[in-house]
């Protein structure tokens, strides 16, 4: 096919889970929210 590239010798990907899609929340953001009276928690799995 034209326009497609097939990877050779590639290893299997890791299983997809929540960690694949969600980023960790930074400590700075957690502290900024705390200073304003809010509770911001870390993303589950991170």
Beta strands, then each sheet from edge to edge (+ up, - down):
end
